[in-house]
Amino acid sequence: MAHHETLPGCLLITGTPGAGKTTVSRLVAERLPRAAQVDGDVFGLMLMSGRANMLDERGRWNPGPEGQRQLRLRMVNLCSVADNFAAAGFTPVADSVVETREELDFIAGRLHARPLMLVVLCPPLEVARHRNATRAVETRVDYDVAPLARNQRRELGGLGWWLDSGDQTPEETADLIVAEAARRAVVHRALPSPG
């Protein structure tokens, strides 16, 4: 495995379910000399009881107030763990669904590691749907990701690096991110500094 120069700060990889976030973030972390994968889903799975249902009665993504509170807690934990790794000299490579500008601002406001690099994996929807449908049942989502993809585009449009990974292997995508993220993914605009 070729090791590249290190990436400063924190790399945040987002996209819809099926975009390849978790696979690519693991491969990116493996390619850096000192890095840790911080999988946002893990913080939701840690809730052994009382976990909110994020889908409405028609099976659409629609977390209610308790679901929103738990998603926020997930982001708090993601930022704390990423910062702990960064403080110890490891590049945190975080992956999580970030749908709105408000969520990104919240993460940027809590995260001390700088720069914040945002990579939005945006393969064509049919590719993301196929990847989702063919993965292990425990990691599969059962709702249509199209509304989330549209909202992500509307909310996060000019921010970070939008990477269409539809024609690439996860390894090719990871190599590209390691080579280009420091140049293409840094989020500068209107990021609050951590308080």
LINNORPE-V812889 format. One record per residue. PHI is phi in whole degrees, 0 to 359 (none if undefined). OMEGA is omega in degrees with one decimal (NA if undefined). Layout:
# LINNORPE-V812889
((PHI OMEGA) (PHI OMEGA))
This chain:
# LINNORPE-V812889
((none -179.9) (289 175.5) (260 -177.4) (257 174.0) (296 -176.9) (283 172.7) (254 177.3) (281 172.6) (76 -176.6) (230 176.1) (258 178.8) (246 -179.4) (253 179.3) (230 -176.3) (147 178.8) (284 168.0) (305 -178.5) (90 179.8) (285 178.4) (108 -174.3) (305 -172.5) (291 179.2) (297 -176.6) (293 -179.2) (295 176.7) (297 -179.1) (295 176.8) (297 -179.0) (300 178.9) (294 -176.8) (275 179.6) (267 -176.4) (293 178.5) (218 -176.3) (208 178.0) (228 173.5) (274 178.2) (241 -174.5) (272 -177.4) (301 -179.2) (297 -177.4) (301 -176.8) (290 173.3) (287 -178.5) (291 178.9) (292 178.7) (286 -176.5) (276 176.5) (214 179.0) (81 -179.6) (291 -177.5) (286 171.8) (280 -176.6) (269 -178.4) (251 176.0) (275 -174.7) (295 177.6) (264 175.5) (81 177.7) (263 177.5) (297 -177.3) (196 -178.7) (293 176.4) (283 -177.9) (304 179.5) (291 175.9) (298 178.0) (298 179.7) (297 -179.7) (289 176.0) (296 177.7) (296 177.5) (299 176.2) (302 180.0) (293 177.2) (301 -179.0) (294 177.2) (303 -178.9) (295 -179.0) (297 -178.7) (292 177.4) (301 179.3) (296 178.1) (298 178.0) (294 -179.0) (299 -179.6) (296 179.7) (269 175.2) (91 177.2) (250 175.4) (286 174.6) (283 174.5) (249 -173.6) (264 172.6) (229 -177.8) (196 173.3) (285 173.1) (245 -172.4) (261 -170.9) (238 175.0) (299 179.0) (300 178.7) (295 179.2) (296 178.3) (297 178.3) (297 178.7) (298 -179.6) (298 179.9) (286 -179.7) (267 -173.0) (280 178.5) (270 -178.3) (298 179.5) (224 1.1) (284 171.0) (267 177.8) (251 -178.8) (248 173.2) (244 176.9) (256 176.5) (284 -175.5) (226 173.7) (296 175.4) (307 -176.3) (306 -178.1) (294 176.7) (291 179.1) (298 179.5) (297 179.7) (296 179.3) (299 179.1) (297 -175.9) (293 -175.0) (258 179.6) (265 -176.2) (305 -172.6) (301 -177.6) (288 178.6) (252 -178.2) (280 172.4) (256 -173.7) (251 178.8) (238 179.5) (288 -176.6) (274 -176.3) (300 179.0) (299 178.0) (297 179.9) (299 178.9) (297 -178.1) (293 176.9) (302 -179.0) (298 -178.7) (292 -173.4) (279 -171.9) (250 -175.9) (332 -173.4) (270 -172.3) (255 174.8) (69 -174.5) (242 177.4) (270 -171.8) (244 176.1) (279 -175.8) (262 -174.2) (300 -177.2) (260 -176.3) (246 168.8) (285 175.4) (304 180.0) (295 178.1) (296 178.4) (297 179.5) (298 178.6) (301 -179.1) (296 179.5) (296 179.4) (300 -177.1) (287 -167.5) (244 -171.1) (302 -177.1) (298 -179.0) (267 -169.3) (251 -168.6) (250 -176.3) (296 178.8) (264 -179.6) (255 -166.4) (294 167.1) (54 175.9) (274 174.8) (293 173.1) (277 -178.8) (298 -174.3) (276 NA))
